[in-house]
Amino acid sequence: MGKLNLKSEHRLLCGDSTNAADVKRLMNGDKADLVMTDPPYNVAYQGGTDEQLTIQNDNMSEADYIAFMDAFFTRYREAVKDTASLYVCHASQWQLETEASLRRAGFEVRNPIIWVKNCGAFGFARYKFQHEPIFYCHVKDKSDKWYGDLTQTTVWHEKKPAANRLHPTMKPVEIVQRALVNSSKRSDIVLDLFMGSGTTLIAAQTLERRCYGMELDPKYADVVVMRWEEFTGKKAVRISDKTPDNAEVCQKVEV
């Protein structure tokens, strides 16, 4: 599977977030300062676009989904510093299982955060979902870094993206920026093993953080590259491992 590096400070790998070798290749000996991630919710979500965008690994049995979470949370633990924070978007119906999986991997939930949207979801539920939960976590028995002020609450009000044209579950850049401002500093590494449309990368670019990202679906990996190019006005190029470290845009490697 191809490995893409967008820019010297950012790395994007088209690979498997549960695979230790893929994550090791992505990290290249580095450890992340922060995780901001939005893994599949296992709700068989389909976007409302003409293309009816879908997500891989989003319709598993309970046992398979728990095993999937155990695997990628373990990869996260292997890839982060002891002082790292994690922000994990998740589905309300899988909240207990998600927290249990985080604990098995060596993390603790410090706070639940509620993202309150400007409008509710469509559907036939009696109460329409107008929020999504986010776990704010740290490594078990360790203290994570904090750079924000102490006036913030666990309720974040941010508008949904006007349309999910690039990915069925796009998050607003402002949500990711909040996490990055509070839990990282300039040049820190932000890790996201479920890049989707690349929102974490865009937030990292705006705040001068380094984004190390992975995306399983080559279609969405291409979306990440396209979005970064459009946002920065620069052109991503695919080059070899021998390219100098100071090259503007780095590599794609076939394995």
Sequence and secondary structure as in RCSB ss.txt:
>XXXX:A:sequence
MGKLNLKSEHRLLCGDSTNAADVKRLMNGDKADLVMTDPPYNVAYQGGTDEQLTIQNDNMSEADYIAFMDAFFTR
YREAVKDTASLYVCHASQWQLETEASLRRAGFEVRNPIIWVKNCGAFGFARYKFQHEPIFYCHVKDKSDKWYGDL
TQTTVWHEKKPAANRLHPTMKPVEIVQRALVNSSKRSDIVLDLFMGSGTTLIAAQTLERRCYGMELDPKYADVVV
MRWEEFTGKKAVRISDKTPDNAEVCQKVEV
>XXXX:A:secstr
  EEEEETTEEEE S TT HHHHHHHHTT  EEEEEE    SS  B SSTT  B TT S  HHHHHHHHHHHHHH
HHHHEEEEEEEEEE  GGGHHHHHHHHHHHTEEEEEEEEEE SS   SS SS   EEEEEEEEETTS     S S
   SEEE    S  SS TT   HHHHHHHHHHH  TT EEEES  TTTHHHHHHHHHT EEEEE S HHHHHHHH
HHHHHHHS       TTS TT SS  EE  
